[in-house]
Amino acid sequence: MTEKPVFVDLVDYFSRIDLYGEDSLDLLDRLSTNKLEDLTEPYTGMGSVLTTNKGRIIDLIGVNRLPDRVLVTTAKESKKKVIEWIEFYTIMEDVSVKDISAETCHFRLIGEGWDDLFPEISELLVRDSTICEIEGESVIGIREEMSKVLCIDIIGPFTGRSKIGEFLAKKFEQINLEKFNQLRLKLGIPVFGFELTEDFNPLEAGLISHISFNKGCYVGQEVVARLNTYDKVQRKLVRLEWQGNLEQNQITCDGKPIGVITSVDSGIGLGFVRNTYAELERELDCGERKIVVTEILAE
Amino acid sequence: MTTTQGPAPLSIVISEEAARHVKEFAAAEGNSEADIRVGVKGGGCSGLTYILEIVNDGPRETDKVIDENGVRLFVDKKSYVFLAGTVLEYSGGLNGKGFVFNNPNAKTTCGCGTSFSV
């Protein structure tokens, strides 16, 4: 948790994609886990998970309905796959995809203390957005959260990146991506390429809040619904802590392999362990080291 | 000299039973012509979902038109890639599913049968 608010430049961490056409939201709804058809009003948003037809994670995307388009945020590394996935499934639909990553900047403010500066954002529901102005630049402000820590994402024109960054630096401490990664591990946030991969499903990865179980079909829905209904989820995402350095990522208990560590930084990490071992304070092994489960991140 | 006949080009076939039901549904909707549009859209459990609707506005410029058993079937070219070789049948009776796409391109289908993957 941050004691005072900080901000981070995420221009190269996330990708930003605009979808134009009247079928954009409907198509995304048919391809991902959340009930995007509920985004009936401009400036509403939610997170949703693109899954394969085997119910495995492609990426967690942020979806924001804007008056003239749908703004999608993804990890930088998953952008190509996400765009190809959307384009592959665009058959009869009126949907066109525009990658705006290079034309836009993206900052995140993390922690309390910005309410006075952005009162219009502080009143929004998580994932909803509004248009505001910073140093004469029109930006999209999205109310976000990391675990329970409130955040604001600011997406503006790339040409305004320096100006917006300088403005934020006057008010808040800036952290780099390394510190941001440490923070997300502390808060137990899974990310693309580590916890969000086709090796795992959204229920294992603690993304149940981004899944609607009463919407219509989407790619992977049968598998995800079955896993949930019949309680067939085998592993859970957990936060782990240890002393010293780890030399491998296999987690064992009494010599038996029971999980894998997916992210590591300075004695804190995230990993997936079999349900039986996903208990607070449970001591497990990783090579010669003892590791302890400090938070269960999937229900 | 001998010539061998190659396989017939893939098309979409409408069974007689399916055609009869299309005509009944079209008539019930007050259409003089039994025209249907079939297609594929992204989504559904397995990735792609069938579309089947009775239409009364004729084919679009880029549609492929198949005329069989007294029914005109319109399909857009992109959907046709996924549907070539399909037989549209009708499964009636108490346990029937209604119109059924028997699609040789479908590798997997979902439980309800309306979605498939290639």
Interface residues (C-beta under 8 A of the other chain):
Chain A: L27 D29 R30 L31 N53 F88 Y89 T90 I91 M92 E93 C217 Y218 V219 G220 Q221 E222 V223
Chain B: G39 V40 K41 G42 G43 G44 C45 S46 G47 L48 T49 I51 D76 K78 S79 F82 T108 C110 G111 C112 T114 S115 S117
